[in-house]
Amino acid sequence: MWNAGYVSEVDYIYGYFSELAPIRLEFALLSRGISHDVGDRPNYLELGFGQGLSLNINAATSSGQFYGTDFNPSQAAYTAQVARAGGKPIRIFDDSFEEFARRSDLPQFDIIVLHGIWSWVSEDARQAIVDVVRTNLKPGGILYVSYNCKPGWSPIEPLRHLLNLHAAKAATGGLISRVGESLDFAQRLVDTNSGYFAQYPAIGEMVKSIGKLDRNYVSHEYFNRHWLPESFSEVSARLAEAKMDFAASASLIDNMPGLGVPAHCQDLLAGISDLALYETTRDYLVNRQFRRDIYVKGKRHLTGAEVADRLEAYNFLALADAEELPLSLATAAGSATLREDIYKPVWTAIRSAAGELISFSKLCETVTADGISRTQLAEALFVLTGRGDLAPATRSADPDGDVAASVALNHELCRRSKYMAGASSLAAPRIGAAVTVGRVQQLVLLALWEGEKDIDGAVWNWLSAQNERLMREGNVLETEEENLGEIRKIRADVEERLLPLLERLGACPVA
């Protein structure tokens, strides 16, 4: 079978993953003081792109040549159709990783990314990934790989085995039906509060949470034949075969000293010099389930002066509109409290730009009067970017081309939302990434852009044509009047808050 045990009966979800954006990868490396050799027109490859939303958005918002392969021809075809709307050239293949590794027509890549797929494929496919990286990633190039990891996934493996066994032996119908029946079976077992389910009460909560997830996602996450959570030490040893050095987490907050583990564990970690042991121990201390790792082929550490010089090249754009910055920060270790004497002046300086770009040097000049050092400012910017309060601005070689491609791509994504709930992100070229925009918000935008005279009525007509209704506080709105009322509220928010943000981000035409 061409699918080699990988779920192909249902398509993957329409997810965008910001960690895959070139500018975010480079910024994460800078947060750890690591050099790379990626220019402003990179050759970029995504392995296993699913519905291709990240690939299409990254191509639209960045300069360079983009490539991707996904062995599901349905997903490859969809990705290619959407790509044509954006107008940027993307080379899309429906090769398996093994087939792709044998190609002789590939360039040397600056960036190779794969999200989650490492855990879901066969041993042969993982070896093919290593082969592609070893052969086709240039020295100084960046590799992003995310995967299910130990120890967080270890107690869940018996549940996954049981779900798959039930789906194969007792459930009926298509895959989505079998997934639902298997989850119902697991819930009945949880309700017995016996044995494994009594010993691990968190499994009961896991079954409930899985039951609320998109069935297509659940099919891919839990019902593949191949499913292998690994520790950092195992994955890093495998990637060392391709001359890769671990460099940073794609989670900026994890890269900050003192924020990645509980405070009382930091002295213990400080005594560990071996990288593999250090990172694996960190995962045990926070019971990590998923890693987002960045590797470099030929890692080189930057000096403090080099980091400072590279930060000088960055501008930043506020994404949050809060006047008062929340000081509570969610971390892998729980929560932390940001220092008000640092973060309040920094946020005030960022807001002083009134939604426009502000440079690192200007911020530094502004907050020096508050006794904030360049190092403290840099850490604050990394943390606030990691939380989503702001973003580094694009440094693309063709910003005007990126805006044109992004506007065209976003129009196509919004147009497709008339027919189904798909992408929940739109391209934001001024930050080289994306912004979250829900389906009904997209329909409002579409109605505005297409000049509909009755915006609310147009949105309702598109939804009702698909026999769909809105929800409020968990309840389905049944009547036309109720739905129009909810659409009216969403439209007001789009016009007041979202549309100005999208215009600043270059995501839509400026009125």
C-alpha positions in Angstrom: 0.0 0.0 0.0 1.3 3.5 -0.9 0.2 4.9 2.5 2.5 2.5 4.4 0.2 2.4 7.4 -0.3 6.1 7.6 -3.8 7.4 7.9 -4.9 8.5 4.4 -8.7 7.7 4.5 -9.3 11.2 5.9 -7.4 14.4 5.3 -5.4 16.2 8.0 -6.6 19.4 9.6 -6.0 22.8 8.2 -3.5 24.0 10.7 -1.0 26.8 10.6 2.2 26.4 12.7 4.0 29.7 13.3 7.2 27.9 14.3 7.8 26.9 10.7 8.1 30.5 9.5 11.6 31.4 8.4 11.7 34.6 10.5 10.5 32.8 13.6 13.2 30.1 13.2 15.9 32.7 12.8 14.6 34.7 15.8 14.5 31.6 18.0 18.1 30.9 17.2 19.0 34.4 18.0 17.3 34.0 21.4 19.9 31.3 22.2 22.8 33.1 20.6 23.2 30.6 17.8 24.4 31.5 14.3 23.1 30.2 10.9 23.8 30.8 7.3 20.3 31.5 5.8 20.0 34.5 3.6 16.9 36.6 2.6 16.0 34.3 -0.3 16.2 30.8 1.2 15.5 27.5 -0.5 12.8 26.1 1.9 11.4 22.6 2.2 8.5 21.2 4.2 8.3 17.4 4.6 4.8 16.2 5.2 2.9 19.5 4.7 -0.7 18.1 5.3 -3.2 20.6 3.9 -0.3 22.9 3.1 -1.5 26.0 5.0 1.9 26.7 6.6 3.7 26.1 3.4 1.4 28.4 1.4 1.5 31.2 4.0 5.2 31.0 4.4 5.7 31.2 0.7 3.3 34.1 0.4 4.9 36.1 3.3 8.6 35.4 2.6 11.0 35.7 -0.3 12.8 32.6 -1.6 11.9 29.3 -3.3 9.6 27.0 -1.5 9.2 23.2 -1.9 7.1 20.6 -0.2 6.2 16.9 -0.4 3.3 15.0 1.1 2.5 11.5 -0.1 -1.2 12.0 0.1 -2.2 13.1 -3.5 -5.4 14.7 -2.3 -3.5 17.0 0.1 -0.8 17.7 -2.5 -3.5 18.7 -5.1 -5.3 21.0 -2.6 -2.1 22.7 -1.6 -1.2 23.3 -5.3 -4.7 24.8 -6.0 -4.4 27.2 -3.1 -0.8 28.1 -4.1 -1.9 29.2 -7.5 -4.1 31.8 -5.9 -1.2 33.4 -4.1 0.9 33.4 -7.2 4.2 32.6 -5.6 6.0 29.6 -7.2 5.9 26.5 -5.0 7.2 23.2 -6.1 4.9 20.6 -4.7 5.4 16.8 -4.8 3.3 13.8 -3.7 6.4 11.7 -3.1 6.9 9.5 0.0 10.0 10.5 2.0 11.8 7.5 0.6 11.0 8.6 -3.0 11.9 12.2 -2.2 15.3 11.1 -0.8 16.1 9.4 -4.1 15.5 12.6 -6.2 18.5 14.0 -8.1 16.8 17.3 -9.1 16.8 19.0 -5.7 18.8 22.1 -4.6 20.7 22.6 -1.4 18.1 23.8 1.1 18.7 26.5 3.6 15.7 25.4 5.8 14.0 22.0 6.1 11.0 21.7 8.4 8.7 18.9 9.5 5.9 19.3 12.0 4.8 16.2 14.1 5.3 13.7 11.2 8.5 12.2 12.7 6.4 10.4 15.3 3.8 9.1 12.8 5.9 7.4 10.1 7.7 4.1 9.7 11.4 3.5 10.5 12.2 3.5 6.8 10.5 6.9 6.4 12.5 8.3 9.4 15.7 7.1 7.8 14.7 8.8 4.6 14.2 12.1 6.5 17.7 11.7 7.9 19.0 11.0 4.4 17.3 14.1 2.9 18.8 16.3 5.7 22.3 14.8 5.4 22.3 15.2 1.6 20.2 18.3 0.9 20.6 20.7 3.8 23.5 23.0 3.3 26.2 23.7 6.0 24.8 26.5 8.2 21.2 25.4 7.3 18.3 25.1 9.7 16.2 22.0 10.5 13.0 22.2 12.5 11.5 19.0 13.8 8.7 18.6 16.3 7.6 15.3 17.7 5.7 13.5 20.5 8.2 12.9 23.2 8.8 11.0 26.5 8.0 11.1 29.3 4.7 12.9 28.7 3.4 10.4 26.2 4.5 7.3 28.0 1.4 6.7 30.1 -0.8 7.3 27.1 0.7 4.5 24.9 -1.5 1.8 26.5 -4.6 3.9 25.8 -3.6 4.4 22.2 -3.0 0.7 21.8 -6.5 -0.1 23.1 -8.1 2.5 20.8 -6.4 1.0 17.8 -7.3 -2.5 18.8 -10.9 -1.7 19.3 -11.0 0.2 15.9 -9.5 -2.8 14.2 -11.5 -5.6 15.9 -14.8 -4.3 17.0 -15.7 -1.0 15.5 -17.6 -0.7 12.2 -18.0 1.7 9.3 -15.4 4.2 7.9 -12.5 5.5 9.9 -14.2 8.5 11.4 -17.1 6.2 12.6 -14.6 3.7 14.0 -12.7 6.4 15.8 -15.9 7.6 17.5 -16.9 4.0 18.5 -13.5 3.4 20.0 -13.6 6.6 22.0 -17.0 5.7 23.3 -15.6 2.3 24.3 -12.7 3.9 26.1 -15.0 6.2 28.0 -17.1 3.2 29.2 -13.8 1.7 30.5 -12.9 4.9 32.2 -16.3 4.9 33.9 -15.5 1.6 35.6 -12.6 3.3 37.5 -10.8 0.0 37.5 -7.2 -1.1 37.1 -5.2 1.1 34.7 -7.9 3.7 34.7 -7.9 3.9 38.5 -4.1 3.9 38.7 -3.8 6.7 36.2 -6.8 9.1 36.7 -5.4 11.5 34.2 -6.2 9.1 31.5 -9.9 9.7 32.1 -9.4 13.4 31.5 -7.4 12.5 28.4 -10.2 10.4 26.9 -12.7 13.3 27.5 -10.4 15.8 25.9 -9.7 13.6 22.9 -13.4 13.2 22.5 -13.8 17.0 22.0 -11.1 17.2 19.3 -11.5 17.3 15.5 -12.0 13.6 14.4 -9.7 14.1 11.4 -6.9 15.2 13.8 -7.6 12.3 16.2 -7.4 9.9 13.3 -3.9 11.0 12.4 -2.6 11.5 16.0 -3.9 8.2 17.5 -4.8 5.8 14.8 -1.7 5.5 12.6 0.0 2.1 12.4 3.3 3.8 13.3 3.3 5.9 16.5 6.6 6.4 18.3 7.2 9.0 21.0 10.9 9.3 21.6 13.1 11.1 24.1 15.3 14.1 23.0 18.4 11.9 23.5 17.1 9.4 20.9 16.0 11.9 18.3 19.2 14.0 18.6 21.4 10.9 18.3 19.5 10.0 15.1 19.9 13.5 13.6 23.6 13.5 14.5 23.9 11.0 11.6 23.0 13.9 9.3 25.6 16.2 11.1 22.9 18.2 12.9 23.5 20.0 16.2 20.6 20.9 18.5 20.5 24.7 18.8 17.2 25.9 20.3 13.6 25.4 21.0 11.2 27.0 18.7 9.3 28.0 21.8 11.0 31.3 22.7 9.8 31.2 26.3 11.5 27.8 26.8 14.8 29.4 25.6 14.7 32.0 28.4 16.9 31.3 31.5 14.8 30.4 34.5 11.5 30.0 32.6 11.7 26.5 31.2 11.7 24.5 34.5 10.4 24.9 38.1 12.6 27.3 40.1 13.6 24.6 42.7 15.0 22.4 39.9 17.3 25.0 38.3 20.3 24.3 40.4 20.0 20.6 39.7 20.0 21.3 35.9 22.9 23.7 36.2 25.1 20.8 37.3 24.5 18.9 34.0 27.0 19.6 31.3 26.0 17.0 28.7 23.5 18.4 26.3 21.5 15.2 25.7 21.2 14.5 29.4 20.3 18.2 30.1 17.5 18.5 27.6 16.1 15.0 28.4 16.1 15.8 32.1 14.3 19.1 31.4 11.6 17.1 29.7 11.2 14.8 32.7 11.0 17.8 35.1 8.0 19.3 33.2 6.5 16.0 31.9 6.8 17.3 28.4 4.6 15.6 25.7 5.8 17.5 22.6 9.1 19.1 21.6 9.7 21.8 19.0 13.4 21.6 18.2 15.6 23.6 16.0 18.9 22.1 14.7 21.7 23.7 12.7 24.2 21.9 10.5 27.4 23.3 11.9 26.4 25.2 15.0 28.3 28.3 16.0 27.7 30.4 19.1 27.5 34.1 18.7 29.2 36.5 21.1 27.2 38.9 23.1 28.2 41.7 20.8 27.1 39.7 17.7 23.7 39.1 19.2 23.3 42.8 19.9 24.4 43.7 16.4 21.9 41.3 14.9 19.1 42.6 17.1 19.8 46.1 15.7 18.5 44.8 12.4 15.1 44.0 13.8 11.9 46.1 13.9 8.8 45.0 15.9 5.1 45.4 15.6 2.5 45.1 18.4 -0.2 42.5 18.0 -1.9 42.8 21.3 -3.9 46.0 21.9 -4.0 45.9 25.7 -3.0 49.1 27.4 -1.9 47.2 30.5 0.3 44.2 29.8 -0.7 41.1 31.7 2.3 40.0 33.9 1.3 36.4 34.3 3.1 34.1 31.9 2.3 30.5 31.1 5.4 28.3 30.8 6.1 24.6 30.5 6.8 24.6 34.2 3.4 26.2 35.1 3.3 30.0 35.4 5.7 32.8 36.1 5.3 36.5 36.9 7.0 39.0 34.7 9.0 41.9 36.3 6.8 44.9 36.2 9.8 47.3 36.4 11.0 45.8 33.1 8.0 44.8 31.1 5.8 47.8 31.8 8.2 50.4 30.4 9.0 48.1 27.5 5.3 47.7 26.6 4.7 51.4 27.0 7.5 52.0 24.5 6.1 49.5 22.1 2.6 51.0 22.3 4.1 54.5 21.7 4.6 53.4 18.1 0.8 53.5 17.7 0.6 50.2 15.8 3.6 51.0 13.5 7.0 49.5 13.4 9.5 50.3 16.1 13.2 49.4 15.9 15.3 47.6 18.6 17.6 50.7 18.7 14.6 53.0 19.3 13.3 50.8 22.0 16.7 50.6 23.6 17.0 54.4 23.5 13.5 54.8 25.1 13.8 52.3 28.0 17.4 53.2 29.0 16.0 56.0 31.1 14.1 53.3 33.1 17.3 51.5 33.9 16.7 48.6 31.5 19.7 47.1 29.9 20.0 45.9 26.3 20.1 42.3 27.6 16.9 42.8 29.6 15.2 44.5 26.7 16.2 41.6 24.4 14.8 39.0 26.8 11.6 40.9 27.2 11.2 41.1 23.4 11.8 37.3 23.1 9.3 36.6 25.8 6.6 38.9 24.4 7.1 37.5 21.0 6.8 34.0 22.4 3.5 34.9 24.1 2.1 36.6 21.0 2.0 40.2 22.2 4.3 41.4 19.4 6.2 40.0 16.4 9.5 40.8 14.7 8.8 42.5 11.3 9.7 40.8 8.1 13.1 41.2 6.6 12.1 39.8 3.2 13.9 40.8 0.0 10.6 41.5 -1.7 8.1 43.0 0.8 5.8 44.4 -1.8 5.6 41.1 -3.6 4.8 39.4 -0.3 1.9 41.8 0.3 0.4 41.2 -3.1 0.7 37.4 -2.8 -0.7 37.4 0.7 -3.7 39.5 -0.1 -4.5 37.2 -3.0 -4.0 34.1 -0.9 -6.1 35.5 1.9 -9.0 36.2 -0.5 -8.8 32.6 -1.7 -8.8 31.3 1.9 -11.8 33.4 2.8 -13.6 32.4 -0.4 -13.2 28.7 0.5 -14.6 29.4 3.9 -18.0 29.8 2.3 -18.1 26.1 1.7 -16.5 24.6 4.8 -14.6 25.4 8.0 -11.0 25.1 6.9 -8.0 27.5 7.5 -8.3 29.6 10.6 -5.2 31.7 9.8 -4.5 34.4 7.2 -1.1 35.5 5.8 0.4 38.5 7.5 3.4 39.6 5.3 4.6 42.4 7.5 5.6 39.9 10.1 6.4 37.0 7.8 3.9 34.8 9.5 0.1 34.6 10.0 -2.7 35.9 12.3 -5.6 33.8 13.6 -8.9 34.7 11.9 -12.0 32.5 12.5 -14.4 31.3 9.9 -17.2 33.8 10.4 -14.7 36.6 10.6 -13.3 35.4 7.3 -16.8 35.5 5.8 -17.3 39.0 7.0 -14.0 40.0 5.4 -15.0 38.3 2.2 -18.3 40.2 2.1 -16.5 43.5 2.7 -13.9 42.9 0.1 -16.5 41.7 -2.5 -18.6 44.8 -2.0 -21.7 43.1 -0.6 -24.3 45.7 0.4 -25.8 43.6 3.2 -22.8 42.2 5.0 -24.7 40.3 7.7 -27.2 38.9 5.2 -24.4 37.7 2.8 -22.6 35.9 5.7 -25.9 34.3 6.8 -26.8 33.2 3.3 -23.4 31.5 2.9 -23.7 29.6 6.2 -27.3 28.7 5.8 -26.6 27.3 2.3 -24.4 24.8 4.0 -27.1 24.2 6.6 -24.8 25.6 9.3 -25.6 27.6 12.4 -23.6 29.7 14.8 -23.1 29.0 18.5 -23.3 31.2 21.5 -22.0 30.1 24.9 -22.1 26.4 23.7 -25.6 26.6 22.4 -26.6 26.3 18.7 -28.6 29.4 17.5 -31.5 28.0 15.5 -33.4 31.0 14.2 -32.3 33.3 11.4 -32.8 36.3 13.7 -30.5 34.8 16.4 -27.8 34.0 13.8 -28.0 37.5 12.2 -27.7 39.0 15.7 -24.5 37.1 16.4 -23.1 37.8 12.9 -23.8 41.5 13.6 -21.7 41.4 16.7 -18.8 39.6 14.9 -19.0 42.2 12.1 -18.7 45.0 14.5 -15.6 43.5 16.1 -14.1 42.8 12.7 -14.6 46.5 11.6 -13.4 48.0 14.9 -10.5 45.7 15.9 -9.6 43.1 13.3 -9.6 45.0 10.1 -7.2 47.7 11.3 -4.8 45.0 12.5 -5.0 43.2 9.2 -4.3 46.4 7.3 -1.2 47.1 9.5 0.0 43.5 8.8 -0.4 43.8 5.1 -3.0 41.0 5.1 -5.8 42.8 3.3 -6.3 45.9 1.0 -6.1 49.2 2.8 -9.5 50.9 2.6 
